[in-house]
Amino acid sequence: METRHSHGLEQFCSSLEERPGLSILDFAGASQQTISFLTNYGHRVYSDDFVHQLDQCFADGDFYQNQANPLMAGKFLEAALDFNEGIFDGALVWDSLQFLTPQLLQTVVHKLHRVLRSGACLLAFFHAEEKVDTIPTYSYRIHDPRTILLASRAKRKPAQFFNNRSLEKLFQDYASVKFFLTRDHLREVIVRR
Amino acid sequence: MWNRRKEEEHHTPKPASAPPTSSELAKEGIPMSTLPGRTVTEPHLDSHRGQAALGKSVIVKGQIFSREDLTIDGEVEGTVELQEHRLTVGPNGKVVASVKAREVVVLGTIHGNVETTDKLDIRKDAKLVGDVKTARIVIEDGAYFKGNIDIVRAEAPRQVPKLEPKPQVVVTNAPASNTPAMAAGVGDHKR
């Protein structure tokens, strides 16, 4: 497992502001490291493997074409994002948004906006290198407030590539968007609801 | 009375009926710990000697209360309560129920909320879908979990350490270059 320093994670953790009892949404799938890190500070964690949910719903056939099917998309949203409004104080979305077609992505970002409380932060990663067919994917785990552990997963074809402008447009309903570009072609994005 | 005495003298004890199997007990809703001298007859339960067990072929729909450790290798739908004991869901076990126990070890599947006073242990290849409330949780790599985790501890939680602010370099919309920038604050856009 690799480790990597993350400015985005650093910003996300500082947004927790020494307040215990927050609710954090984690899309990386449950891992001992992340759960221990967040719960040791008194926070609650809702864990789900978002990319695994995508595969469960859309992998039978063409992964991206299936996302255009309203029935399948509806089932996916029910399985992955069925939460009450304003219940999360933070969301660790990691790299999962890269594998949503534009329409479904808009819906997911809008839903995340609804389930996050005002002032909550969302951390997302987007691969910045555009001239590639597939991108590496990882299972992300928190080691400490500045360090991420990465467990390699299979390479995947992203739905689209993003630049700063397209990300600003994507998160236009949010209060602020901050970018960090890393050496390994990753754009870390901290978004404040 | 004479007749009665005669009957008693001539009374031959009936052969002891075979002890009820765990499936019969479960269907009747009888807590297994209340039966004295119960012997385990199913050979595959030998490994669970000393604790209650529901075998692979057992299906229970209803409420289970136990005052001893319990292993479930079959299917259970309903509720499972073992206040001061350990529940083990074996690799073939499928539990669709809310669970309360001192400790829960999952090697199979649980769909339902889980509440433990001590520890929840989700092993590799196990699956737990539901909200959990526990003092400690262990999740092995390869386990699947979906739901909320609420750790209930006696001691106060640690404070999140305040991170010292670092000076940030703000670059305003520089044209893209071949070499990626060092990790720094780039394009802080506020609305």
Interface residues (C-beta under 8 A of the other chain):
Chain A: H5 H7 E10 C13 S14 L16 E17 E18 R19 P20 S23 G29 A30 S31 Q32 I35 T39 N40 Y41 G42 R44 V45 Y46 S47 D48 D49 H52 A128 P145 R146 A151 N164 E168 Y174 A175 S176 V177 K178 F179 F180 L181 T182 R183 H185 E188
Chain B: I122 I137 V138 I139 E140 D141 A143 Y144 F145 K146 G147 N148 I149 D150 I151 A156 P157 R158 Q159 V160 P161 K162 L163 N173 P180 A181 M182 A183 A184 G185 V186 G187 D188 H189 K190 R191
